[in-house]
Amino acid sequence: MTKNAGSIDRAVRVVLGLVLISLVFIGPQTPWGWIGAIFLVTGLVGMCPLYSIFGINTCPLNKRS
């Protein structure tokens, strides 16, 4: 499992994930807020399966030449 998300990408994912999850508790309380869990996990792990499928890599340490 190679990391393919850079530090800025990961930070945005974690923040977005936390915001979406918080909407479940304090916002409109729809199940769509749980999509934030996906963003939170991919941000913490640093690997996005969709990036792998589409060949996207925002991690500067793992750039292919």
N, CA, C and O of each residue as an XYZ file, in Angstrom:
260
protein
N       0.846     -1.168      0.000
C       0.000      0.000      0.000
C       0.894      1.234      0.000
O       1.391      1.646      1.048
N       1.095      1.816     -1.164
C       1.944      2.987     -1.314
C       1.135      4.257     -1.093
O       0.019      4.384     -1.595
N       1.691      5.183     -0.352
C       1.014      6.452     -0.122
C       0.966      7.234     -1.426
O       1.960      7.323     -2.147
N      -0.195      7.799     -1.721
C      -0.337      8.587     -2.929
C      -0.996      9.938     -2.675
O      -1.394     10.620     -3.620
N      -1.113     10.329     -1.414
C      -1.696     11.619     -1.052
C      -0.646     12.455     -0.329
O      -0.047     12.013      0.652
N      -0.436     13.658     -0.824
C       0.539     14.562     -0.224
C       0.023     15.188      1.062
O      -1.128     14.977      1.445
N       0.873     15.953      1.722
C       0.526     16.494      3.041
C      -0.633     17.492      2.985
O      -1.490     17.483      3.868
N      -0.672     18.344      1.974
C      -1.782     19.304      1.860
C      -3.071     18.553      1.556
O      -4.113     18.837      2.145
N      -3.002     17.608      0.649
C      -4.154     16.785      0.291
C      -4.684     16.047      1.517
O      -5.894     15.986      1.739
N      -3.782     15.493      2.301
C      -4.186     14.757      3.498
C      -4.846     15.677      4.517
O      -5.852     15.310      5.125
N      -4.284     16.875      4.709
C      -4.851     17.827      5.676
C      -6.255     18.249      5.255
O      -7.157     18.337      6.089
N      -6.439     18.508      3.970
C      -7.763     18.898      3.470
C      -8.755     17.762      3.668
O      -9.900     17.998      4.052
N      -8.326     16.537      3.410
C      -9.206     15.385      3.591
C      -9.620     15.209      5.053
O     -10.784     14.931      5.338
N      -8.680     15.369      5.968
C      -9.001     15.215      7.394
C      -9.986     16.293      7.837
O     -10.965     15.996      8.523
N      -9.733     17.536      7.449
C     -10.632     18.631      7.831
C     -12.015     18.423      7.223
O     -13.023     18.559      7.917
N     -12.070     18.095      5.935
C     -13.352     17.856      5.271
C     -14.088     16.684      5.920
O     -15.301     16.738      6.120
N     -13.351     15.635      6.242
C     -13.961     14.485      6.900
C     -14.562     14.836      8.246
O     -15.675     14.418      8.563
N     -13.827     15.606      9.041
C     -14.339     16.008     10.348
C     -15.560     16.910     10.233
O     -16.499     16.799     11.021
N     -15.543     17.804      9.246
C     -16.695     18.691      9.030
C     -17.920     17.875      8.637
O     -19.004     18.087      9.180
N     -17.761     16.951      7.707
C     -18.904     16.142      7.275
C     -19.433     15.256      8.394
O     -20.645     15.095      8.538
N     -18.538     14.684      9.181
C     -18.982     13.851     10.303
C     -19.696     14.697     11.354
O     -20.680     14.249     11.942
N     -19.214     15.909     11.593
C     -19.866     16.772     12.582
C     -21.277     17.162     12.145
O     -22.137     17.417     12.987
N     -21.520     17.210     10.837
C     -22.865     17.527     10.353
C     -23.887     16.479     10.789
O     -25.068     16.789     10.945
N     -23.439     15.250     10.983
C     -24.350     14.193     11.425
C     -24.885     14.506     12.821
O     -26.030     14.189     13.143
N     -24.046     15.129     13.643
C     -24.440     15.374     15.026
C     -25.046     16.757     15.263
O     -25.944     16.900     16.093
N     -24.569     17.775     14.546
C     -25.054     19.127     14.827
C     -25.759     19.784     13.652
O     -26.335     20.862     13.806
N     -25.726     19.166     12.497
C     -26.314     19.771     11.305
C     -27.645     19.150     10.955
O     -28.459     18.846     11.826
N     -27.854     18.963      9.648
C     -29.136     18.432      9.190
C     -29.355     16.957      9.499
O     -30.433     16.434      9.217
N     -28.383     16.282     10.061
C     -28.467     14.896     10.504
C     -28.925     13.941      9.402
O     -29.861     13.160      9.572
N     -28.234     14.033      8.271
C     -28.500     13.105      7.176
C     -27.375     12.080      7.119
O     -26.269     12.356      7.583
N     -27.636     10.913      6.562
C     -26.595      9.887      6.463
C     -25.438     10.293      5.551
O     -24.365      9.692      5.622
N     -25.631     11.287      4.707
C     -24.564     11.725      3.814
C     -23.350     12.236      4.583
O     -22.242     12.247      4.047
N     -23.539     12.648      5.798
C     -22.422     13.117      6.614
C     -21.410     12.023      6.897
O     -20.244     12.314      7.162
N     -21.836     10.772      6.846
C     -20.928      9.661      7.124
C     -19.942      9.437      5.992
O     -18.987      8.679      6.157
N     -20.145     10.071      4.857
C     -19.144     10.010      3.783
C     -17.843     10.637      4.287
O     -16.761     10.329      3.787
N     -17.959     11.504      5.264
C     -16.784     12.115      5.873
C     -15.830     11.098      6.462
O     -14.629     11.354      6.552
N     -16.345      9.948      6.865
C     -15.479      8.893      7.407
C     -14.492      8.410      6.350
O     -13.351      8.078      6.671
N     -14.924      8.369      5.098
C     -14.035      7.959      4.008
C     -12.903      8.963      3.850
O     -11.737      8.587      3.729
N     -13.261     10.249      3.852
C     -12.240     11.289      3.733
C     -11.287     11.267      4.920
O     -10.080     11.444      4.759
N     -11.830     11.052      6.100
C     -11.000     11.025      7.304
C     -10.006      9.860      7.267
O      -8.826     10.043      7.568
N     -10.467      8.690      6.908
C      -9.583      7.517      6.869
C      -8.517      7.673      5.789
O      -7.340      7.414      6.043
N      -8.913      8.095      4.585
C      -7.920      8.245      3.518
C      -6.923      9.346      3.844
O      -5.762      9.271      3.442
N      -7.366     10.367      4.570
C      -6.446     11.422      4.981
C      -5.460     10.957      6.030
O      -4.287     11.329      5.986
N      -5.913     10.156      6.966
C      -5.028      9.652      8.023
C      -4.057      8.598      7.499
O      -2.902      8.551      7.922
N      -4.522      7.759      6.584
C      -3.680      6.690      6.051
C      -2.739      7.215      4.968
O      -1.613      6.735      4.837
N      -3.197      8.197      4.194
C      -2.363      8.761      3.128
C      -2.466      8.014      1.813
O      -1.645      8.212      0.917
N      -3.461      7.164      1.690
C      -3.636      6.391      0.469
C      -5.088      6.465      0.032
O      -5.992      6.155      0.808
N      -5.313      6.874     -1.208
C      -6.659      6.971     -1.755
C      -6.813      5.944     -2.870
O      -6.079      5.995     -3.857
N      -7.760      5.007     -2.728
C      -7.950      3.993     -3.763
C      -8.318      4.579     -5.120
O      -7.885      4.062     -6.150
N      -9.103      5.639     -5.140
C      -9.457      6.257     -6.425
C      -8.245      6.874     -7.106
O      -8.141      6.838     -8.332
N      -7.329      7.439     -6.329
C      -6.093      7.963     -6.909
C      -5.310      6.835     -7.581
O      -4.730      7.029     -8.649
N      -5.293      5.669     -6.961
C      -4.581      4.526     -7.532
C      -5.209      4.100     -8.857
O      -4.500      3.804     -9.819
N      -6.523      4.071     -8.902
C      -7.223      3.659    -10.118
C      -6.942      4.617    -11.266
O      -6.716      4.189    -12.398
N      -6.957      5.920    -10.972
C      -6.776      6.927    -12.018
C      -5.321      7.350    -12.212
O      -5.033      8.191    -13.064
N      -4.410      6.782    -11.438
C      -2.992      7.087    -11.600
C      -2.586      8.458    -11.081
O      -1.603      9.031    -11.551
N      -3.322      8.984    -10.129
C      -3.023     10.293     -9.544
C      -2.114     10.090     -8.341
O      -2.293      9.144     -7.574
N      -1.136     10.983     -8.178
C      -0.224     10.902     -7.045
C       0.147     12.315     -6.625
O       0.804     13.029     -7.383
N      -0.260     12.731     -5.433
C       0.078     14.067     -4.950
C       1.161     14.036     -3.881
O       1.511     15.071     -3.313
N       1.691     12.848     -3.608
C       2.758     12.697     -2.622
C       4.101     12.926     -3.296
O       4.464     12.173     -4.200
N       4.847     13.942     -2.885
C       6.126     14.243     -3.554
C       7.197     13.170     -3.364
O       8.125     13.088     -4.168
N       7.092     12.350     -2.323
C       8.093     11.322     -2.061
C       7.932     10.115     -2.983
O       8.885      9.368     -3.206
N       6.747      9.927     -3.509
C       6.465      8.759     -4.334
C       6.172      9.116     -5.790
O       5.516      8.342     -6.488
N       6.635     10.248     -6.254
C       6.387     10.645     -7.645
C       7.158      9.742     -8.588
O       8.319      9.406     -8.354
N       6.493      9.364     -9.644
C       7.162      8.566    -10.676
C       7.698      9.485    -11.747
O       7.032     10.447    -12.131
N       8.881      9.206    -12.230
C       9.485     10.050    -13.253
C       8.985      9.698    -14.628
O       9.395     10.315    -15.610
